[in-house]
Amino acid sequence: MLFSRRGKLKKEFDERLISQFFDAKQELQTAKKMEEMSDDYDLYIIAKRKVAESKHLFLLKEARLRDVKIK
């Protein structure tokens, strides 16, 4: 009885991970564009890009660890 919900929960959390991954990817692309468009050296923009890049890489590693497949 306890293990019958396991597949349903895994699917739900895998879908949530995929949506967070795509959100982080979009955030990273936006941060990279902002850094390219900036004409001066702004530490806030650079820090924002690095945070977005770290989130993206973490979610990528987690997806690989869980063996998540995108359909």
N, C-alpha and C positions, 0 to 999 in steps of 0.2 A: 504494500500500500504506500509506503513511504517513497519507494523508488519509481512509482508510476508518474509522479510529477516532475521527475528529473529531466526528461526530454523536453517537456513543455517549458520549464524554467530556463534550460540551456538555450533553447531557441529564442526565447524572449530577451535574454541578456545578450545573446549574440547580435540580435537585431539592434539593440540599444548601443552596443559597441560599434557596430557598423555606422550607425547614424552619427555617433560622436566622432568617429574617425573622419567622415566626410565633412563635418562641421569644422574640425581642426584643420583639415586640408584647405578648406576655403579661407579660414582665418590666416593660415600661413601664407597663402597666395596674396591675400590682401596686404599683409604686413610687408611682404617682399616688394609689392608694387609701391607701397608708401615709402619704403626705404629708397627705391630707385628714383621716385619723383622728388624726394627731398634734395634740396640743393646745398644744404649745410649739414654739418655733423651733429645730429641730434641723438643724444643718448637714450631718450625715451623711446624713439622709434626703433632703435637697434635692440633695446631690451625687450620691446614688445615682439619683435621678430624672433628673438632667441627663445622667448617663452612659448610662442606659437610653435616653433620648430621642436622644442622639447616635448610639448603635448603630442604633436603629430608622431614623433618617433616612439614615444611611450605607447600610444595606442596601436601603432604598427607592430611593435614587439609583442604586445598583449594579444593581438589578433593572430599572430604567428604561433604564439604559445598555445592558444586555445584551438588552433587549427580551424579558423573561421573561413568559410568560403563565401564569396560574394556572387550572387546569382545574376 
